[in-house]
C-alpha cells in the first residue's frame, strides 16, 4: 500500500458527458455507439479515440464498458476524456468496483453527474502497479471472451454441419415439430412464499433465457416451489420463448443441460422417439427466420408466438439408421458450448472475488497471478 497515494478521481482522470446522436443521424460503419446499456449500434464516425472507458450516466446507472478502439460515447454516458497517465484498462476495473448508486441525482430516471464523481476520495497506485492489476483481471476476462467465442462458433458449426447432413441426404425424414415430442407449458408458483424461492433449481423465464445452453439462472426455485404452479423438466428438454420483447428481433431457444423449471412466457418440448435431443434442437434452431415470421407483434414492442403455428413447422430429420451418426456429429458441439459457459461462470466468480481485493490493495498481485494462472 506504500505505492498507493490518497487523491480524488478528478485528480487522476477527467470524465466528460457523451454526445447525442439519433439512429437517423447514424450512417453505416464499424464505430460502436455506446449508450448506458452498451453497444447499441454502429456509425461511420468516431467521437472519441480508443482505448476508452465509458460509464452509464442515465438509465442504466454506473454500468462500465471498455473498448480498445475508437468509439462514439452516447449522451446517456460519461466517458474518460483524459486518463492523465493512468492505465485505461485499470481505470475500467476501478469503475467496475466503484458503487455510484448513492450519487443518483435523477428524479424519475437514474442520472449520474460527473461533478459528483470527480471529488470522491480514492487510493490510487502508481502506473506500473495499475498495469499488473489490470493484467491479472484482464487475463480472466480475456479467457471468458475466448470461451464465449468458442461456444458461439461451436453452435454455428453445428448449424453448418446440420445443413450438410441435409444436403447429403442423411436427413430426409420430413416431420412437424409437433410430432417430435411432448409439449409442456411453464408457470409461476401460486404464491410468493419464501419457501418457494432461493432454492438450487434454475427457474427460466423470457428474461433469463439468453443462452442456447440452459443450466443456470439468476432466479432459483425450491422443489416445493416447482411443485406449486411451475414445472420441472429434465436435461435435454428444449425450451423457447413464446411471449416478450425479445420476439420482435430474435427466437430464443435453448436445450437444458440439467433439471430446470420454467415460467409461463416459455414453452418446452420434451423430445420423444428416436431423434437425439441435440439434433432436434439444431434442426429447430436452423428454422429461426421461418419461426420469426410466425410471431404476432402485439404492439408496445412485444411479440407472441402461438404454439399451434410453431408446431406445424416442418423439420428435416435423420432416418432411423442415421440417427446415431447425426447425434455423434452434433451433440459434441452442444457439449462444448455448455462446458465453456460453465467454465465462464467459475472464471467470472473468481474475477469478482479478486476485483475488490486487488483494487483495495488487500491482496498482493503475485498471489492473485498464481490463482489466475491455475484457473486459466
SEDRENTI-113895 format. One record per residue (C-alpha): residue number from 1; residue in one letter; x, y, z. Coordinates in steps of 0.1 Angstrom, whole numbers. Layout:
N
<node banu="NUM" bati="a" xx="X" yy="Y" zz="Z"/>
...
***
This chain:
376
<node banu="1" bati="x" xx="0" yy="0" zz="0"/>
<node banu="2" bati="x" xx="30" yy="23" zz="2"/>
<node banu="3" bati="x" xx="28" yy="25" zz="-36"/>
<node banu="4" bati="x" xx="-8" yy="39" zz="-34"/>
<node banu="5" bati="x" xx="-15" yy="76" zz="-29"/>
<node banu="6" bati="x" xx="-45" yy="94" zz="-14"/>
<node banu="7" bati="x" xx="-62" yy="115" zz="-41"/>
<node banu="8" bati="x" xx="-95" yy="121" zz="-58"/>
<node banu="9" bati="x" xx="-110" yy="107" zz="-90"/>
<node banu="10" bati="x" xx="-108" yy="142" zz="-107"/>
<node banu="11" bati="x" xx="-71" yy="143" zz="-100"/>
<node banu="12" bati="x" xx="-63" yy="111" zz="-118"/>
<node banu="13" bati="x" xx="-88" yy="113" zz="-147"/>
<node banu="14" bati="x" xx="-114" yy="136" zz="-163"/>
<node banu="15" bati="x" xx="-149" yy="124" zz="-171"/>
<node banu="16" bati="x" xx="-170" yy="140" zz="-199"/>
<node banu="17" bati="x" xx="-206" yy="137" zz="-209"/>
<node banu="18" bati="x" xx="-212" yy="119" zz="-241"/>
<node banu="19" bati="x" xx="-225" yy="132" zz="-274"/>
<node banu="20" bati="x" xx="-261" yy="129" zz="-286"/>
<node banu="21" bati="x" xx="-268" yy="111" zz="-318"/>
<node banu="22" bati="x" xx="-301" yy="96" zz="-331"/>
<node banu="23" bati="x" xx="-304" yy="65" zz="-351"/>
<node banu="24" bati="x" xx="-315" yy="85" zz="-381"/>
<node banu="25" bati="x" xx="-282" yy="105" zz="-379"/>
<node banu="26" bati="x" xx="-261" yy="74" zz="-379"/>
<node banu="27" bati="x" xx="-245" yy="61" zz="-411"/>
<node banu="28" bati="x" xx="-234" yy="25" zz="-418"/>
<node banu="29" bati="x" xx="-199" yy="19" zz="-403"/>
<node banu="30" bati="x" xx="-178" yy="0" zz="-378"/>
<node banu="31" bati="x" xx="-176" yy="25" zz="-350"/>
<node banu="32" bati="x" xx="-195" yy="13" zz="-319"/>
<node banu="33" bati="x" xx="-221" yy="38" zz="-305"/>
<node banu="34" bati="x" xx="-221" yy="30" zz="-268"/>
<node banu="35" bati="x" xx="-251" yy="40" zz="-246"/>
<node banu="36" bati="x" xx="-257" yy="34" zz="-210"/>
<node banu="37" bati="x" xx="-267" yy="-2" zz="-218"/>
<node banu="38" bati="x" xx="-237" yy="-10" zz="-240"/>
<node banu="39" bati="x" xx="-231" yy="-11" zz="-278"/>
<node banu="40" bati="x" xx="-265" yy="-3" zz="-293"/>
<node banu="41" bati="x" xx="-255" yy="4" zz="-329"/>
<node banu="42" bati="x" xx="-226" yy="14" zz="-352"/>
<node banu="43" bati="x" xx="-217" yy="46" zz="-370"/>
<node banu="44" bati="x" xx="-190" yy="56" zz="-396"/>
<node banu="45" bati="x" xx="-175" yy="84" zz="-374"/>
<node banu="46" bati="x" xx="-158" yy="83" zz="-340"/>
<node banu="47" bati="x" xx="-163" yy="110" zz="-314"/>
<node banu="48" bati="x" xx="-135" yy="97" zz="-291"/>
<node banu="49" bati="x" xx="-102" yy="79" zz="-295"/>
<node banu="50" bati="x" xx="-96" yy="45" zz="-280"/>
<node banu="51" bati="x" xx="-89" yy="28" zz="-258"/>
<node banu="52" bati="x" xx="-119" yy="41" zz="-239"/>
<node banu="53" bati="x" xx="-138" yy="37" zz="-207"/>
<node banu="54" bati="x" xx="-175" yy="45" zz="-207"/>
<node banu="55" bati="x" xx="-199" yy="47" zz="-177"/>
<node banu="56" bati="x" xx="-237" yy="46" zz="-178"/>
<node banu="57" bati="x" xx="-249" yy="81" zz="-169"/>
<node banu="58" bati="x" xx="-286" yy="79" zz="-174"/>
<node banu="59" bati="x" xx="-310" yy="50" zz="-171"/>
<node banu="60" bati="x" xx="-285" yy="21" zz="-165"/>
<node banu="61" bati="x" xx="-265" yy="39" zz="-139"/>
<node banu="62" bati="x" xx="-228" yy="31" zz="-134"/>
<node banu="63" bati="x" xx="-225" yy="2" zz="-159"/>
<node banu="64" bati="x" xx="-189" yy="3" zz="-172"/>
<node banu="65" bati="x" xx="-176" yy="-6" zz="-207"/>
<node banu="66" bati="x" xx="-141" yy="-9" zz="-221"/>
<node banu="67" bati="x" xx="-133" yy="-5" zz="-258"/>
<node banu="68" bati="x" xx="-99" yy="-10" zz="-273"/>
<node banu="69" bati="x" xx="-106" yy="11" zz="-304"/>
<node banu="70" bati="x" xx="-122" yy="44" zz="-314"/>
<node banu="71" bati="x" xx="-159" yy="48" zz="-304"/>
<node banu="72" bati="x" xx="-189" yy="72" zz="-300"/>
<node banu="73" bati="x" xx="-199" yy="77" zz="-264"/>
<node banu="74" bati="x" xx="-237" yy="84" zz="-263"/>
<node banu="75" bati="x" xx="-252" yy="113" zz="-244"/>
<node banu="76" bati="x" xx="-265" yy="87" zz="-219"/>
<node banu="77" bati="x" xx="-229" yy="80" zz="-208"/>
<node banu="78" bati="x" xx="-199" yy="96" zz="-192"/>
<node banu="79" bati="x" xx="-165" yy="88" zz="-209"/>
<node banu="80" bati="x" xx="-129" yy="93" zz="-198"/>
<node banu="81" bati="x" xx="-118" yy="123" zz="-218"/>
<node banu="82" bati="x" xx="-83" yy="124" zz="-201"/>
<node banu="83" bati="x" xx="-66" yy="94" zz="-184"/>
<node banu="84" bati="x" xx="-39" yy="117" zz="-171"/>
<node banu="85" bati="x" xx="-13" yy="90" zz="-174"/>
<node banu="86" bati="x" xx="-34" yy="63" zz="-158"/>
<node banu="87" bati="x" xx="-37" yy="28" zz="-175"/>
<node banu="88" bati="x" xx="-70" yy="27" zz="-193"/>
<node banu="89" bati="x" xx="-78" yy="-9" zz="-185"/>
<node banu="90" bati="x" xx="-71" yy="-4" zz="-148"/>
<node banu="91" bati="x" xx="-95" yy="26" zz="-149"/>
<node banu="92" bati="x" xx="-121" yy="3" zz="-163"/>
<node banu="93" bati="x" xx="-117" yy="-22" zz="-134"/>
<node banu="94" bati="x" xx="-116" yy="7" zz="-110"/>
<node banu="95" bati="x" xx="-150" yy="19" zz="-121"/>
<node banu="96" bati="x" xx="-163" yy="-17" zz="-122"/>
<node banu="97" bati="x" xx="-155" yy="-18" zz="-85"/>
<node banu="98" bati="x" xx="-170" yy="16" zz="-77"/>
<node banu="99" bati="x" xx="-206" yy="18" zz="-64"/>
<node banu="100" bati="x" xx="-221" yy="50" zz="-77"/>
<node banu="101" bati="x" xx="-258" yy="43" zz="-69"/>
<node banu="102" bati="x" xx="-256" yy="67" zz="-40"/>
<node banu="103" bati="x" xx="-247" yy="95" zz="-64"/>
<node banu="104" bati="x" xx="-280" yy="92" zz="-83"/>
<node banu="105" bati="x" xx="-295" yy="128" zz="-89"/>
<node banu="106" bati="x" xx="-323" yy="118" zz="-112"/>
<node banu="107" bati="x" xx="-360" yy="121" zz="-101"/>
<node banu="108" bati="x" xx="-378" yy="96" zz="-124"/>
<node banu="109" bati="x" xx="-348" yy="84" zz="-143"/>
<node banu="110" bati="x" xx="-315" yy="75" zz="-126"/>
<node banu="111" bati="x" xx="-288" yy="100" zz="-135"/>
<node banu="112" bati="x" xx="-251" yy="104" zz="-127"/>
<node banu="113" bati="x" xx="-234" yy="138" zz="-126"/>
<node banu="114" bati="x" xx="-196" yy="138" zz="-133"/>
<node banu="115" bati="x" xx="-192" yy="168" zz="-109"/>
<node banu="116" bati="x" xx="-203" yy="145" zz="-81"/>
<node banu="117" bati="x" xx="-179" yy="118" zz="-92"/>
<node banu="118" bati="x" xx="-147" yy="138" zz="-96"/>
<node banu="119" bati="x" xx="-144" yy="149" zz="-59"/>
<node banu="120" bati="x" xx="-146" yy="113" zz="-45"/>
<node banu="121" bati="x" xx="-116" yy="104" zz="-24"/>
<node banu="122" bati="x" xx="-97" yy="73" zz="-35"/>
<node banu="123" bati="x" xx="-64" yy="54" zz="-31"/>
<node banu="124" bati="x" xx="-46" yy="52" zz="-64"/>
<node banu="125" bati="x" xx="-15" yy="31" zz="-73"/>
<node banu="126" bati="x" xx="14" yy="40" zz="-95"/>
<node banu="127" bati="x" xx="11" yy="31" zz="-132"/>
<node banu="128" bati="x" xx="33" yy="0" zz="-130"/>
<node banu="129" bati="x" xx="10" yy="-14" zz="-103"/>
<node banu="130" bati="x" xx="-21" yy="-4" zz="-124"/>
<node banu="131" bati="x" xx="-7" yy="-24" zz="-153"/>
<node banu="132" bati="x" xx="-1" yy="-55" zz="-132"/>
<node banu="133" bati="x" xx="-35" yy="-54" zz="-116"/>
<node banu="134" bati="x" xx="-53" yy="-49" zz="-149"/>
<node banu="135" bati="x" xx="-33" yy="-77" zz="-165"/>
<node banu="136" bati="x" xx="-44" yy="-102" zz="-138"/>
<node banu="137" bati="x" xx="-81" yy="-93" zz="-141"/>
<node banu="138" bati="x" xx="-78" yy="-89" zz="-179"/>
<node banu="139" bati="x" xx="-64" yy="-125" zz="-182"/>
<node banu="140" bati="x" xx="-97" yy="-138" zz="-167"/>
<node banu="141" bati="x" xx="-118" yy="-115" zz="-189"/>
<node banu="142" bati="x" xx="-98" yy="-125" zz="-220"/>
<node banu="143" bati="x" xx="-103" yy="-162" zz="-212"/>
<node banu="144" bati="x" xx="-140" yy="-155" zz="-207"/>
<node banu="145" bati="x" xx="-142" yy="-138" zz="-241"/>
<node banu="146" bati="x" xx="-123" yy="-166" zz="-258"/>
<node banu="147" bati="x" xx="-147" yy="-192" zz="-242"/>
<node banu="148" bati="x" xx="-177" yy="-172" zz="-253"/>
<node banu="149" bati="x" xx="-164" yy="-171" zz="-289"/>
<node banu="150" bati="x" xx="-157" yy="-208" zz="-289"/>
<node banu="151" bati="x" xx="-192" yy="-215" zz="-276"/>
<node banu="152" bati="x" xx="-208" yy="-193" zz="-304"/>
<node banu="153" bati="x" xx="-186" yy="-209" zz="-331"/>
<node banu="154" bati="x" xx="-195" yy="-244" zz="-319"/>
<node banu="155" bati="x" xx="-232" yy="-236" zz="-323"/>
<node banu="156" bati="x" xx="-226" yy="-220" zz="-357"/>
<node banu="157" bati="x" xx="-206" yy="-251" zz="-368"/>
<node banu="158" bati="x" xx="-234" yy="-273" zz="-356"/>
<node banu="159" bati="x" xx="-259" yy="-254" zz="-378"/>
<node banu="160" bati="x" xx="-235" yy="-257" zz="-408"/>
<node banu="161" bati="x" xx="-230" yy="-294" zz="-402"/>
<node banu="162" bati="x" xx="-267" yy="-300" zz="-399"/>
<node banu="163" bati="x" xx="-272" yy="-283" zz="-433"/>
<node banu="164" bati="x" xx="-245" yy="-306" zz="-447"/>
<node banu="165" bati="x" xx="-263" yy="-337" zz="-433"/>
<node banu="166" bati="x" xx="-294" yy="-325" zz="-451"/>
<node banu="167" bati="x" xx="-276" yy="-318" zz="-483"/>
<node banu="168" bati="x" xx="-260" yy="-353" zz="-482"/>
<node banu="169" bati="x" xx="-294" yy="-369" zz="-479"/>
<node banu="170" bati="x" xx="-289" yy="-381" zz="-443"/>
<node banu="171" bati="x" xx="-318" yy="-360" zz="-430"/>
<node banu="172" bati="x" xx="-347" yy="-368" zz="-454"/>
<node banu="173" bati="x" xx="-375" yy="-375" zz="-429"/>
<node banu="174" bati="x" xx="-399" yy="-346" zz="-430"/>
<node banu="175" bati="x" xx="-415" yy="-342" zz="-396"/>
<node banu="176" bati="x" xx="-435" yy="-314" zz="-380"/>
<node banu="177" bati="x" xx="-422" yy="-301" zz="-347"/>
<node banu="178" bati="x" xx="-455" yy="-313" zz="-331"/>
<node banu="179" bati="x" xx="-445" yy="-349" zz="-338"/>
<node banu="180" bati="x" xx="-411" yy="-346" zz="-322"/>
<node banu="181" bati="x" xx="-421" yy="-347" zz="-285"/>
<node banu="182" bati="x" xx="-444" yy="-337" zz="-257"/>
<node banu="183" bati="x" xx="-453" yy="-300" zz="-254"/>
<node banu="184" bati="x" xx="-452" yy="-285" zz="-220"/>
<node banu="185" bati="x" xx="-463" yy="-252" zz="-205"/>
<node banu="186" bati="x" xx="-445" yy="-234" zz="-177"/>
<node banu="187" bati="x" xx="-458" yy="-214" zz="-148"/>
<node banu="188" bati="x" xx="-450" yy="-194" zz="-116"/>
<node banu="189" bati="x" xx="-456" yy="-206" zz="-81"/>
<node banu="190" bati="x" xx="-492" yy="-199" zz="-69"/>
<node banu="191" bati="x" xx="-479" yy="-178" zz="-40"/>
<node banu="192" bati="x" xx="-447" yy="-158" zz="-33"/>
<node banu="193" bati="x" xx="-438" yy="-177" zz="-1"/>
<node banu="194" bati="x" xx="-401" yy="-176" zz="7"/>
<node banu="195" bati="x" xx="-401" yy="-214" zz="9"/>
<node banu="196" bati="x" xx="-407" yy="-215" zz="-29"/>
<node banu="197" bati="x" xx="-376" yy="-194" zz="-39"/>
<node banu="198" bati="x" xx="-339" yy="-193" zz="-30"/>
<node banu="199" bati="x" xx="-335" yy="-230" zz="-39"/>
<node banu="200" bati="x" xx="-310" yy="-245" zz="-63"/>
<node banu="201" bati="x" xx="-332" yy="-253" zz="-93"/>
<node banu="202" bati="x" xx="-328" yy="-227" zz="-121"/>
<node banu="203" bati="x" xx="-361" yy="-210" zz="-130"/>
<node banu="204" bati="x" xx="-361" yy="-199" zz="-166"/>
<node banu="205" bati="x" xx="-382" yy="-170" zz="-179"/>
<node banu="206" bati="x" xx="-382" yy="-150" zz="-211"/>
<node banu="207" bati="x" xx="-358" yy="-125" zz="-195"/>
<node banu="208" bati="x" xx="-333" yy="-152" zz="-184"/>
<node banu="209" bati="x" xx="-333" yy="-174" zz="-215"/>
<node banu="210" bati="x" xx="-304" yy="-158" zz="-232"/>
<node banu="211" bati="x" xx="-282" yy="-188" zz="-239"/>
<node banu="212" bati="x" xx="-286" yy="-219" zz="-261"/>
<node banu="213" bati="x" xx="-272" yy="-239" zz="-232"/>
<node banu="214" bati="x" xx="-297" yy="-238" zz="-203"/>
<node banu="215" bati="x" xx="-280" yy="-247" zz="-170"/>
<node banu="216" bati="x" xx="-284" yy="-217" zz="-147"/>
<node banu="217" bati="x" xx="-305" yy="-186" zz="-139"/>
<node banu="218" bati="x" xx="-303" yy="-156" zz="-116"/>
<node banu="219" bati="x" xx="-335" yy="-168" zz="-100"/>
<node banu="220" bati="x" xx="-338" yy="-202" zz="-85"/>
<node banu="221" bati="x" xx="-366" yy="-222" zz="-71"/>
<node banu="222" bati="x" xx="-371" yy="-249" zz="-45"/>
<node banu="223" bati="x" xx="-386" yy="-283" zz="-52"/>
<node banu="224" bati="x" xx="-416" yy="-272" zz="-32"/>
<node banu="225" bati="x" xx="-419" yy="-241" zz="-54"/>
<node banu="226" bati="x" xx="-416" yy="-262" zz="-85"/>
<node banu="227" bati="x" xx="-445" yy="-284" zz="-74"/>
<node banu="228" bati="x" xx="-467" yy="-254" zz="-68"/>
<node banu="229" bati="x" xx="-476" yy="-238" zz="-101"/>
<node banu="230" bati="x" xx="-445" yy="-243" zz="-122"/>
<node banu="231" bati="x" xx="-429" yy="-273" zz="-140"/>
<node banu="232" bati="x" xx="-397" yy="-293" zz="-137"/>
<node banu="233" bati="x" xx="-381" yy="-306" zz="-169"/>
<node banu="234" bati="x" xx="-350" yy="-329" zz="-172"/>
<node banu="235" bati="x" xx="-318" yy="-325" zz="-191"/>
<node banu="236" bati="x" xx="-322" yy="-324" zz="-229"/>
<node banu="237" bati="x" xx="-355" yy="-306" zz="-229"/>
<node banu="238" bati="x" xx="-359" yy="-278" zz="-255"/>
<node banu="239" bati="x" xx="-372" yy="-245" zz="-241"/>
<node banu="240" bati="x" xx="-381" yy="-214" zz="-261"/>
<node banu="241" bati="x" xx="-397" yy="-180" zz="-255"/>
<node banu="242" bati="x" xx="-432" yy="-175" zz="-267"/>
<node banu="243" bati="x" xx="-440" yy="-141" zz="-253"/>
<node banu="244" bati="x" xx="-420" yy="-109" zz="-247"/>
<node banu="245" bati="x" xx="-398" yy="-81" zz="-260"/>
<node banu="246" bati="x" xx="-371" yy="-105" zz="-275"/>
<node banu="247" bati="x" xx="-395" yy="-119" zz="-301"/>
<node banu="248" bati="x" xx="-395" yy="-87" zz="-320"/>
<node banu="249" bati="x" xx="-360" yy="-95" zz="-332"/>
<node banu="250" bati="x" xx="-349" yy="-130" zz="-322"/>
<node banu="251" bati="x" xx="-361" yy="-165" zz="-315"/>
<node banu="252" bati="x" xx="-347" yy="-175" zz="-281"/>
<node banu="253" bati="x" xx="-343" yy="-212" zz="-278"/>
<node banu="254" bati="x" xx="-321" yy="-234" zz="-256"/>
<node banu="255" bati="x" xx="-315" yy="-270" zz="-246"/>
<node banu="256" bati="x" xx="-313" yy="-278" zz="-209"/>
<node banu="257" bati="x" xx="-281" yy="-293" zz="-195"/>
<node banu="258" bati="x" xx="-297" yy="-301" zz="-162"/>
<node banu="259" bati="x" xx="-331" yy="-302" zz="-145"/>
<node banu="260" bati="x" xx="-348" yy="-268" zz="-145"/>
<node banu="261" bati="x" xx="-382" yy="-251" zz="-141"/>
<node banu="262" bati="x" xx="-396" yy="-225" zz="-164"/>
<node banu="263" bati="x" xx="-422" yy="-198" zz="-165"/>
<node banu="264" bati="x" xx="-454" yy="-191" zz="-184"/>
<node banu="265" bati="x" xx="-437" yy="-169" zz="-210"/>
<node banu="266" bati="x" xx="-419" yy="-200" zz="-223"/>
<node banu="267" bati="x" xx="-429" yy="-234" zz="-238"/>
<node banu="268" bati="x" xx="-409" yy="-266" zz="-239"/>
<node banu="269" bati="x" xx="-406" yy="-298" zz="-260"/>
<node banu="270" bati="x" xx="-396" yy="-329" zz="-242"/>
<node banu="271" bati="x" xx="-382" yy="-350" zz="-271"/>
<node banu="272" bati="x" xx="-397" yy="-384" zz="-276"/>
<node banu="273" bati="x" xx="-388" yy="-411" zz="-301"/>
<node banu="274" bati="x" xx="-355" yy="-420" zz="-317"/>
<node banu="275" bati="x" xx="-343" yy="-385" zz="-326"/>
<node banu="276" bati="x" xx="-315" yy="-372" zz="-304"/>
<node banu="277" bati="x" xx="-324" yy="-340" zz="-285"/>
<node banu="278" bati="x" xx="-293" yy="-322" zz="-297"/>
<node banu="279" bati="x" xx="-302" yy="-330" zz="-333"/>
<node banu="280" bati="x" xx="-337" yy="-318" zz="-328"/>
<node banu="281" bati="x" xx="-325" yy="-286" zz="-311"/>
<node banu="282" bati="x" xx="-302" yy="-277" zz="-340"/>
<node banu="283" bati="x" xx="-329" yy="-286" zz="-365"/>
<node banu="284" bati="x" xx="-354" yy="-262" zz="-349"/>
<node banu="285" bati="x" xx="-327" yy="-235" zz="-345"/>
<node banu="286" bati="x" xx="-319" yy="-237" zz="-382"/>
<node banu="287" bati="x" xx="-355" yy="-226" zz="-389"/>
<node banu="288" bati="x" xx="-352" yy="-193" zz="-369"/>
<node banu="289" bati="x" xx="-361" yy="-170" zz="-399"/>
<node banu="290" bati="x" xx="-392" yy="-190" zz="-406"/>
<node banu="291" bati="x" xx="-403" yy="-191" zz="-370"/>
<node banu="292" bati="x" xx="-398" yy="-153" zz="-365"/>
<node banu="293" bati="x" xx="-421" yy="-149" zz="-395"/>
<node banu="294" bati="x" xx="-448" yy="-165" zz="-374"/>
<node banu="295" bati="x" xx="-446" yy="-141" zz="-345"/>
<node banu="296" bati="x" xx="-476" yy="-119" zz="-339"/>
<node banu="297" bati="x" xx="-465" yy="-84" zz="-329"/>
<node banu="298" bati="x" xx="-489" yy="-74" zz="-302"/>
<node banu="299" bati="x" xx="-477" yy="-38" zz="-300"/>
<node banu="300" bati="x" xx="-457" yy="-19" zz="-274"/>
<node banu="301" bati="x" xx="-425" yy="-37" zz="-286"/>
<node banu="302" bati="x" xx="-437" yy="-72" zz="-277"/>
<node banu="303" bati="x" xx="-444" yy="-103" zz="-296"/>
<node banu="304" bati="x" xx="-463" yy="-136" zz="-292"/>
<node banu="305" bati="x" xx="-455" yy="-169" zz="-308"/>
<node banu="306" bati="x" xx="-485" yy="-193" zz="-309"/>
<node banu="307" bati="x" xx="-477" yy="-229" zz="-302"/>
<node banu="308" bati="x" xx="-501" yy="-241" zz="-328"/>
<node banu="309" bati="x" xx="-483" yy="-223" zz="-356"/>
<node banu="310" bati="x" xx="-449" yy="-233" zz="-344"/>
<node banu="311" bati="x" xx="-460" yy="-270" zz="-341"/>
<node banu="312" bati="x" xx="-466" yy="-270" zz="-379"/>
<node banu="313" bati="x" xx="-431" yy="-261" zz="-389"/>
<node banu="314" bati="x" xx="-416" yy="-290" zz="-408"/>
<node banu="315" bati="x" xx="-381" yy="-302" zz="-400"/>
<node banu="316" bati="x" xx="-356" yy="-324" zz="-419"/>
<node banu="317" bati="x" xx="-346" yy="-351" zz="-395"/>
<node banu="318" bati="x" xx="-325" yy="-382" zz="-400"/>
<node banu="319" bati="x" xx="-339" yy="-416" zz="-409"/>
<node banu="320" bati="x" xx="-336" yy="-441" zz="-380"/>
<node banu="321" bati="x" xx="-305" yy="-457" zz="-395"/>
<node banu="322" bati="x" xx="-287" yy="-423" zz="-395"/>
<node banu="323" bati="x" xx="-298" yy="-412" zz="-360"/>
<node banu="324" bati="x" xx="-266" yy="-422" zz="-343"/>
<node banu="325" bati="x" xx="-244" yy="-406" zz="-370"/>
<node banu="326" bati="x" xx="-263" yy="-373" zz="-367"/>
<node banu="327" bati="x" xx="-261" yy="-374" zz="-329"/>
<node banu="328" bati="x" xx="-223" yy="-381" zz="-330"/>
<node banu="329" bati="x" xx="-218" yy="-351" zz="-353"/>
<node banu="330" bati="x" xx="-239" yy="-325" zz="-335"/>
<node banu="331" bati="x" xx="-240" yy="-335" zz="-298"/>
<node banu="332" bati="x" xx="-203" yy="-329" zz="-291"/>
<node banu="333" bati="x" xx="-207" yy="-293" zz="-303"/>
<node banu="334" bati="x" xx="-236" yy="-287" zz="-279"/>
<node banu="335" bati="x" xx="-214" yy="-301" zz="-251"/>
<node banu="336" bati="x" xx="-185" yy="-278" zz="-260"/>
<node banu="337" bati="x" xx="-207" yy="-248" zz="-257"/>
<node banu="338" bati="x" xx="-222" yy="-259" zz="-224"/>
<node banu="339" bati="x" xx="-187" yy="-266" zz="-210"/>
<node banu="340" bati="x" xx="-174" yy="-232" zz="-220"/>
<node banu="341" bati="x" xx="-204" yy="-215" zz="-205"/>
<node banu="342" bati="x" xx="-200" yy="-233" zz="-172"/>
<node banu="343" bati="x" xx="-162" yy="-225" zz="-171"/>
<node banu="344" bati="x" xx="-171" yy="-188" zz="-177"/>
<node banu="345" bati="x" xx="-193" yy="-187" zz="-146"/>
<node banu="346" bati="x" xx="-164" yy="-200" zz="-125"/>
<node banu="347" bati="x" xx="-140" yy="-175" zz="-140"/>
<node banu="348" bati="x" xx="-164" yy="-146" zz="-136"/>
<node banu="349" bati="x" xx="-169" yy="-156" zz="-99"/>
<node banu="350" bati="x" xx="-131" yy="-156" zz="-94"/>
<node banu="351" bati="x" xx="-127" yy="-123" zz="-111"/>
<node banu="352" bati="x" xx="-155" yy="-108" zz="-89"/>
<node banu="353" bati="x" xx="-137" yy="-121" zz="-58"/>
<node banu="354" bati="x" xx="-103" yy="-107" zz="-68"/>
<node banu="355" bati="x" xx="-116" yy="-74" zz="-81"/>
<node banu="356" bati="x" xx="-123" yy="-56" zz="-48"/>
<node banu="357" bati="x" xx="-92" yy="-72" zz="-31"/>
<node banu="358" bati="x" xx="-68" yy="-60" zz="-58"/>
<node banu="359" bati="x" xx="-84" yy="-26" zz="-60"/>
<node banu="360" bati="x" xx="-80" yy="-21" zz="-23"/>
<node banu="361" bati="x" xx="-45" yy="-34" zz="-22"/>
<node banu="362" bati="x" xx="-56" yy="-61" zz="3"/>
<node banu="363" bati="x" xx="-41" yy="-89" zz="-18"/>
<node banu="364" bati="x" xx="-7" yy="-90" zz="-35"/>
<node banu="365" bati="x" xx="-6" yy="-91" zz="-73"/>
<node banu="366" bati="x" xx="18" yy="-120" zz="-73"/>
<node banu="367" bati="x" xx="-6" yy="-141" zz="-52"/>
<node banu="368" bati="x" xx="-35" yy="-132" zz="-75"/>
<node banu="369" bati="x" xx="-14" yy="-141" zz="-105"/>
<node banu="370" bati="x" xx="-9" yy="-176" zz="-92"/>
<node banu="371" bati="x" xx="-46" yy="-181" zz="-86"/>
<node banu="372" bati="x" xx="-54" yy="-168" zz="-121"/>
<node banu="373" bati="x" xx="-27" yy="-189" zz="-137"/>
<node banu="374" bati="x" xx="-41" yy="-221" zz="-120"/>
<node banu="375" bati="x" xx="-76" yy="-211" zz="-132"/>
<node banu="376" bati="x" xx="-68" yy="-204" zz="-168"/>
***
